[in-house]
Amino acid sequence: MGLRLRAATVRGPGHIADGLPNQDAVLIRHGRRDWLAVVADGMGSRRQAALGARAACTAVRRAVREQSFDSDDHTLIRAVYSHWLDHLAQRRVLPADAVTTCLFAWGLPDGRFRLLQLGDGLILGHPEPVHGLVQRPGGVFSNETTGLGLSRRYADWHGRRGRLDRRGDGLLLMSDGLSEDLVRTDGLVLAVIASLRGRGARSARAALGRELHAWPTPGHSDDKSLAVIYRT
Amino acid sequence: MAIKDFAMTTARPLPVLILADTSGSMAADGKIDALNQALRDMVQSFAAESRLRAEIHLGIITFGETAQFYLPFTPAHRLTGIDACNAYGSTPLGAAMELARGLLEDRDLIPSRAFRPVLVLASDGHPTDDWETPFQTLLASERAQKATRYALAIGNDADEMMLREFHNDAESTLFHADDARSIIRFFRAVTMSVANRSRSQNPAQSAPIDYRKAGNNPDELDLDF
């Protein structure tokens, strides 16, 4: 039984019109020891949002490299945050200028995984109970979120552990450019996996990118990112 | 099935909620007529706005003797007009604020994908009920506190201290309407600001409100009578 990781990120129409870079970042890594998928969404109002999002991907990659898979959430969160701050400090960027959300899935070849999310976006899984793991925190409106550089509380993070056991089991990690405009989520994981079946990494990225570029919600302007992990 | 089959087919809502004083004192000096005209113009303008980037949703709460949803929260493009309000009775602003808070906290009516709401208060007098407790509750509430709030003081008897406290838009100040035309001008300025925001690349950010520009209506005879 194998595992596939696929991802795509596209610049939103708003950023294209304003000549701004993609302020989302995605990272997927599939090694012999473990696998990792990260989605980060830099807060558009901050000057170094794009850098902050890329730094989040790097920080998570470094954190999982040095941490045991069995480490507790607090230890892992602290490691991610420390690496993110170090990355910014080396570039003399203030954390407040690079605020970013951070969602990641870290797993082992046997299918076990752990999830962590700070800020907007959505992690979905098939089968449940991972389904709809992290909803938007209550009390906010569109484009208002917390993230690295803002949050100082472990409680702002949402974590879960689970297992991808069977063929077709999967996870989706997405930025709020997608999650805020979903009319429903039931069946989405399976639909995405089905659309990627039989495609290689490059073909899958291109196919996902086309879907994200052609997003049909009127007025959508955000960058959009999606990472997919599924059993084959 | 493609991913796009899971996507919303409507733009994100941009909620606008008006708290309109329709107490008995508004009957004097043509104030209620001007308010009705201003609301009619606002409805007409919002209904004609493009829904390309954001969909304006409008609600009106009146407070004259009682507080009530005069216009339930409605997508503006579905509005064809609005009945005129009558001026009558006391000024139960506290009750109106309670209704406003309840609406802004209702995630079914205003989903979390909505942009930060705009809350407009227009009043010509002093509240006759306890408004401070409901106002503090609104300020402490999870979502309602995040609304951008504009206030209009109508005439010399308006409770300016209360209205100044209500107004929270950093880019503008409390607007004074000394005559009926100024009421219309204020609402025109709010309408232009909301419309600009709904058309902008980022409707999450407030658009500046410009009272001076709102005075230039090419369709209006510039006569004082």
Interface residues (C-beta under 8 A of the other chain):
Chain A: P13 G14 A17 D18 G44 S45 R136 G138 G139 V140 F141 S142 N143 E144 E180 D181 L182 V183 R184 T185 G187 L188 A191 V192 A194 S195 L208 E211 L212 A214 W215 P216 T217 P218 G219 S221 L226
Chain B: M1 A2 I3 K4 D5 F6 A7 M8 T9 T10 A11 R12 R51 L52 R53 A54 E55 R107 I110 S112 R113 A114 F115 R116 P117 E142 R143 K146 Q201 N202 P203 A204 Q205
